[in-house]
Amino acid sequence: MRMLFETLRRIGSLRGGIGSVLLCGLLPALAGEGDFLTPFAGIASAYDDNLFRLSDDVDEELALGESSRADWMRTTFAGLGLEWLPGRQQVSASLQALDQSFQRFSFLDNTGYDTAARWNMAAGRSLTGTVNAGFKRQLGSFDDFRAPVKDPIDTTHGEFDLGYLITPEIELQAGTGIRTTTHGLESREPSNFRGSYWLLGVSRRTPLGNRLGFEYRQDDGRFPKREVGPFSLVDDGYLQQEGAVTFTWQGGFTSLDGRLGYSWRRSDNLEFRDYSGPSGNLRASYVWSPKLMLDLNAYRRLESLDDLFSSSVTATGLSFKPVWAPTDRIVLQANTDYTHRQFEDSGLFVGATQPKEDILSYGLSASYTPRTLVTLSAGYSHSQRSSDRPGYEYDANTFNFSVQVNL
């Protein structure tokens, strides 16, 4: 408990005090029967044999000043989880702080935190909605940013969605949200991002829970720290629109959820970065037995990318994640993810053939709960990328182990 309170005290002193606000605002609700407050704490250790995702052709001594690209990481963490059920409403919140230390590359040592809150609301028989909000601080990934330097990233998000039944079968949907990303590394400030969206939709649902509808969404993305001029080859913002057919189907042990649509992106200042194309995703879940569940997800989407060659990339992928619980105390999970990324605009070299990449990852994890308050977890993952961009191909292996105590 002492470790938990010390870690939470550090959260309160961090910028914005968001964790403290969430915690103080929600704790008074804990008196109700059926509500849950779950403090937890633990420690995790991980080994990564290619921490900075370097290509096999790169010399470690020249790039890192070290004879190895591998490192051990230790993470201590503590936090609180909350479930509150006032009437038909459902409120959940989490607050977590973590301290990361690296054995070889100690300049990456970092204190991070993650706060999140969700409210599933209901009013009368016709109105439902969801409110999400969160704030996170974490180390930046080295998958696309290849320099061996520390870049702590702050991410905030908030979403508000409503559904209204105009008849027992026809529902109207509306939603809006914001998201910001702020880089702590000064040289990466041009990648700071501020985005917002709104959507409108209508769907028809059946008594069995199946749905078929249409949705229109508009995203507005901005890079507020970028300076652009008449001869700039980077953009400072875009407008993206998408129209999609949405559907949900449930039958027996199988459920399907998806959207099929078309996306248009328009750059604010670089016409050659405009792009349009089909988009969508399909998720299928199958409950083989009470102890085995299979999850399959296929998608094609237009993503933003901070790169000289492109600001948008089409990602087409497939993931498969079976989960097996042979006993009440043991859970095994495997995952396989494959993504093909095609750069869509001409970027720095007008008229040049755009690069493409193939990313494959797979892994296996296991958790064991020998006692109600203790959970042991271990896992292995492998990731590899082939790329037309020189120096961006890599392969990496990661092993991890953790112990968590639910107080």
C-alpha positions in Angstrom: 0.0 0.0 0.0 2.8 2.4 0.7 4.1 2.0 -2.8 0.6 2.7 -4.2 0.1 5.9 -2.3 3.6 7.2 -3.1 3.0 6.6 -6.8 -0.4 8.2 -6.8 1.1 11.2 -4.9 3.5 11.6 -7.8 0.6 11.6 -10.2 -1.0 14.5 -8.4 2.1 16.6 -8.8 2.3 16.1 -12.6 1.0 18.6 -15.1 -2.7 19.3 -15.1 -3.5 17.1 -12.1 -6.0 15.2 -14.2 -5.5 12.0 -12.3 -6.3 13.8 -9.0 -9.4 15.4 -10.5 -10.8 12.1 -11.7 -10.1 10.4 -8.4 -11.5 13.1 -6.2 -14.6 13.4 -8.3 -15.4 9.8 -8.3 -14.6 8.6 -4.8 -17.7 10.0 -3.2 -19.8 7.5 -5.2 -18.2 4.5 -3.6 -20.8 4.1 -0.8 -23.4 2.3 -3.0 -23.8 -1.5 -2.9 -22.3 -3.2 -5.9 -19.6 -0.5 -6.5 -16.0 -1.6 -6.6 -12.8 0.2 -5.9 -9.7 -1.8 -6.7 -6.2 -0.6 -5.8 -3.4 -2.5 -7.5 0.4 -2.5 -7.7 3.1 -4.5 -9.3 6.4 -4.9 -11.1 7.2 -6.0 -14.6 10.5 -6.9 -16.3 11.1 -7.1 -20.1 13.9 -7.9 -22.5 14.0 -6.4 -26.0 16.8 -7.6 -28.4 16.3 -4.5 -30.7 15.0 -1.7 -28.6 15.4 1.1 -31.2 14.1 -1.1 -34.1 17.4 -0.8 -36.0 18.0 -2.5 -39.4 20.4 -5.4 -39.6 22.7 -3.3 -41.7 23.2 -0.7 -39.0 26.3 -0.8 -36.8 25.4 -0.6 -33.1 28.6 1.1 -32.2 28.1 3.9 -34.7 24.4 4.4 -34.0 24.2 3.9 -30.3 27.7 4.0 -28.9 27.1 0.5 -27.5 28.1 -3.0 -28.6 24.5 -4.2 -28.3 21.1 -3.0 -29.4 19.3 -5.0 -26.6 18.2 -3.9 -23.2 16.4 -5.0 -20.0 13.5 -2.8 -18.8 12.0 -2.7 -15.3 8.6 -1.1 -14.7 6.9 -0.6 -11.3 3.3 0.5 -11.4 0.4 1.2 -9.1 -3.1 2.5 -9.6 -6.8 2.4 -8.9 -9.8 0.9 -10.7 -13.4 2.0 -10.1 -16.8 0.6 -11.1 -19.9 2.6 -10.1 -23.5 1.6 -11.0 -25.9 4.3 -10.0 -29.3 3.1 -11.3 -29.1 2.4 -15.1 -25.9 4.4 -15.4 -22.5 2.7 -15.5 -19.3 4.6 -14.7 -15.8 3.2 -14.8 -12.5 4.9 -14.2 -8.8 4.0 -13.9 -5.8 5.7 -12.7 -2.3 4.3 -13.1 1.3 5.6 -12.6 4.4 3.7 -13.7 8.1 4.2 -13.4 10.4 2.7 -16.1 14.1 2.2 -15.9 16.5 0.8 -18.5 19.6 -1.2 -17.7 21.8 -0.1 -20.6 20.1 3.0 -22.1 19.3 4.8 -18.9 18.7 8.1 -20.6 15.3 6.6 -21.5 14.2 6.3 -17.8 10.7 7.7 -17.6 7.7 8.3 -15.3 4.4 7.8 -17.0 0.8 7.7 -16.2 -2.6 6.8 -17.7 -6.0 8.1 -16.6 -9.3 7.2 -18.2 -13.0 7.5 -17.4 -16.1 6.2 -19.2 -19.8 6.8 -18.6 -22.4 4.7 -20.3 -25.6 6.7 -19.9 -29.2 6.0 -20.3 -32.3 8.3 -20.1 -35.8 7.0 -20.5 -36.4 4.3 -23.1 -35.1 6.2 -26.1 -31.8 8.0 -25.2 -28.4 6.3 -24.7 -24.9 7.6 -24.9 -21.3 7.2 -24.0 -18.7 9.7 -22.7 -15.0 8.8 -22.8 -12.0 10.9 -21.6 -8.4 10.2 -20.8 -4.9 11.4 -20.5 -1.7 9.4 -21.0 2.1 10.1 -20.8 4.4 7.4 -22.4 7.6 7.0 -24.2 7.4 7.5 -28.0 7.7 4.4 -30.2 10.8 3.7 -32.3 8.9 1.9 -35.0 8.8 5.0 -37.3 10.9 7.5 -35.4 14.4 6.0 -35.6 16.7 8.3 -33.6 17.9 6.8 -30.2 16.6 9.7 -28.1 14.0 10.1 -25.4 10.6 11.5 -26.5 7.9 11.5 -23.9 4.5 12.0 -25.5 1.3 13.4 -23.8 -2.0 12.2 -25.3 -5.4 13.5 -24.4 -8.7 12.4 -25.8 -12.5 13.0 -25.3 -15.5 11.5 -27.1 -19.2 12.0 -26.7 -21.7 9.8 -28.6 -25.5 9.7 -28.4 -28.2 7.4 -29.8 -31.9 8.2 -29.9 -34.7 5.8 -30.9 -37.3 7.6 -33.0 -39.2 4.3 -33.3 -38.5 0.9 -31.5 -36.4 -0.1 -34.6 -34.9 3.1 -36.0 -32.1 4.9 -34.1 -30.3 8.2 -34.9 -26.6 8.5 -33.9 -24.5 11.6 -33.4 -21.0 12.0 -32.0 -18.0 14.3 -31.6 -14.5 14.1 -30.1 -11.1 15.6 -29.8 -7.6 14.2 -29.6 -4.2 15.9 -29.0 -0.6 14.6 -29.1 2.2 16.7 -27.7 5.9 15.6 -28.0 8.3 16.4 -25.2 11.3 16.3 -27.5 11.9 19.8 -29.0 13.0 18.5 -32.4 9.7 16.6 -32.7 7.4 19.5 -31.9 6.4 19.8 -35.6 4.7 16.5 -35.1 2.4 17.8 -32.4 -1.2 17.0 -33.5 -4.7 18.3 -32.7 -7.6 16.5 -34.2 -11.4 16.7 -33.9 -14.3 14.8 -35.5 -18.1 14.7 -35.7 -20.4 12.1 -37.1 -24.0 11.5 -37.9 -25.7 8.2 -38.6 -28.9 6.2 -38.7 -29.5 2.5 -38.2 -32.2 -0.1 -38.0 -32.1 -2.6 -35.3 -34.0 -5.9 -34.7 -35.2 -7.4 -31.5 -32.2 -9.9 -31.6 -29.7 -7.0 -31.5 -28.7 -7.0 -35.2 -28.2 -3.6 -36.9 -27.8 -2.1 -40.4 -27.2 1.6 -40.9 -25.3 4.4 -42.6 -22.8 6.8 -41.1 -21.0 10.0 -42.2 -17.9 11.2 -40.4 -15.7 14.2 -40.8 -12.2 14.5 -39.3 -10.2 17.8 -39.0 -6.4 17.3 -38.4 -4.0 20.0 -37.5 -0.2 20.2 -36.9 0.0 23.5 -34.9 3.8 23.7 -34.7 4.5 23.4 -38.4 5.6 26.4 -40.4 4.6 26.2 -44.0 5.3 28.5 -46.9 4.9 28.6 -50.7 7.7 26.0 -51.2 7.0 23.8 -48.2 6.9 20.1 -48.7 5.1 19.4 -45.5 1.5 20.0 -44.7 0.0 21.7 -41.6 -3.5 20.1 -41.7 -6.1 18.1 -43.6 -9.8 17.4 -43.8 -11.0 13.8 -44.1 -14.5 12.6 -44.9 -15.9 9.1 -44.8 -19.3 7.6 -45.7 -19.8 4.0 -44.6 -22.4 1.3 -44.2 -22.4 -0.1 -40.7 -23.7 -3.5 -39.5 -23.8 -5.8 -36.4 -25.0 -9.4 -36.5 -25.3 -11.9 -33.6 -26.3 -15.5 -34.1 -25.6 -18.4 -31.7 -22.0 -18.5 -30.9 -20.9 -16.0 -33.6 -21.0 -12.2 -33.8 -20.0 -9.8 -36.7 -19.4 -6.1 -36.4 -18.2 -3.9 -39.2 -18.3 -0.9 -41.5 -17.7 -0.6 -45.3 -17.1 2.8 -46.8 -15.1 5.3 -48.8 -12.7 8.0 -47.5 -11.6 11.3 -49.0 -8.7 13.3 -47.7 -7.8 16.9 -48.7 -4.6 18.6 -47.6 -4.8 22.3 -46.6 -1.8 23.4 -48.6 -0.4 20.5 -50.8 -2.9 19.3 -53.4 -0.6 16.4 -54.4 -1.2 14.9 -51.0 -5.0 14.6 -51.6 -6.2 11.0 -51.6 -9.3 8.9 -51.7 -10.1 5.2 -51.5 -12.2 2.5 -50.0 -12.0 1.9 -46.2 -13.6 -0.3 -43.6 -13.2 -3.1 -41.1 -14.8 -6.4 -40.2 -14.6 -8.1 -36.8 -15.8 -11.6 -36.2 -15.9 -13.3 -32.8 -16.7 -17.0 -32.2 -17.2 -18.6 -28.8 -16.0 -22.1 -29.4 -16.8 -23.1 -25.8 -17.1 -21.4 -22.4 -13.3 -21.6 -22.2 -12.2 -20.7 -25.8 -12.9 -17.6 -27.8 -11.6 -16.7 -31.3 -11.4 -13.2 -32.6 -10.6 -12.2 -36.2 -10.3 -8.6 -37.4 -9.7 -7.4 -41.0 -9.4 -3.7 -41.9 -8.4 -1.1 -44.5 -8.0 2.5 -43.4 -6.3 5.7 -44.3 -3.9 6.8 -41.5 -1.8 9.9 -40.9 2.0 9.6 -41.0 4.7 12.1 -40.1 7.2 11.4 -42.9 9.0 13.3 -45.6 7.7 11.0 -48.3 4.1 11.0 -47.3 1.5 12.3 -44.9 -1.1 9.5 -45.5 -0.8 5.8 -45.8 -3.3 3.1 -46.5 -3.1 0.3 -43.9 -4.6 -3.1 -44.9 -4.4 -5.7 -42.2 -5.6 -8.9 -40.6 -5.3 -10.0 -36.9 -6.2 -13.2 -35.2 -6.4 -13.6 -31.4 -7.6 -16.8 -29.7 -8.1 -16.8 -26.0 -8.2 -20.0 -24.0 -8.9 -20.4 -20.2 -8.2 -24.1 -19.4 -8.9 -23.4 -15.7 -10.4 -20.6 -13.7 -6.9 -19.5 -12.7 -5.0 -19.8 -16.1 -5.6 -17.7 -19.3 -3.6 -18.2 -22.5 -3.7 -15.8 -25.4 -2.0 -15.8 -28.8 -2.0 -13.1 -31.4 -1.0 -12.7 -35.0 -1.1 -9.4 -36.8 -0.2 -8.6 -40.4 -0.4 -5.1 -42.0 0.5 -3.9 -45.5 1.1 -0.1 -45.6 1.0 1.7 -48.9 2.2 5.4 -49.0 -0.4 7.2 -51.0 0.9 10.7 -51.9 4.0 11.9 -53.8 5.5 13.7 -50.8 9.0 15.0 -51.1 9.6 13.6 -54.7 6.7 14.5 -56.9 5.9 11.7 -59.3 8.1 9.2 -57.5 6.8 5.7 -56.8 5.6 5.6 -53.2 7.1 3.1 -50.8 5.3 0.2 -49.3 5.8 -1.9 -46.1 4.8 -5.3 -44.7 4.7 -5.6 -40.9 4.2 -9.0 -39.2 3.9 -9.6 -35.5 3.0 -12.6 -33.4 3.2 -13.6 -29.8 1.9 -15.7 -26.9 1.0 -14.6 -23.3 -0.1 -16.5 -20.2 -1.5 -15.3 -16.9 -1.9 -17.3 -13.7 -3.8 -16.3 -10.6 -2.6 -18.6 -7.8 -4.4 -16.5 -5.2 -7.3 -14.1 -5.5 -5.1 -11.1 -4.9 -2.1 -12.1 -7.1 -1.7 -12.4 -10.9 1.5 -13.7 -12.6 1.9 -13.0 -16.3 4.5 -13.9 -18.9 4.8 -13.4 -22.6 6.8 -13.5 -25.8 6.4 -11.4 -29.0 8.2 -11.1 -32.3 7.8 -8.3 -34.8 9.4 -7.7 -38.2 9.0 -5.2 -41.0 10.1 -5.2 -44.7 10.2 -1.8 -46.3 11.1 0.1 -49.4 12.3 2.9 -47.2 16.1 2.4 -46.7 16.9 1.6 -43.0 13.3 1.1 -41.9 13.3 -2.7 -42.1 13.9 -4.5 -38.8 13.1 -7.6 -36.6 12.8 -7.7 -32.8 12.0 -10.2 -30.1 10.6 -9.3 -26.6 10.2 -11.3 -23.5 8.2 -10.0 -20.5 7.2 -11.1 -17.0 5.0 -9.3 -14.4 3.5 -9.7 -10.9 0.4 -7.7 -10.0 -1.2 -7.5 -6.6 -4.9 -6.4 -6.4 -5.2 -4.9 -2.9 
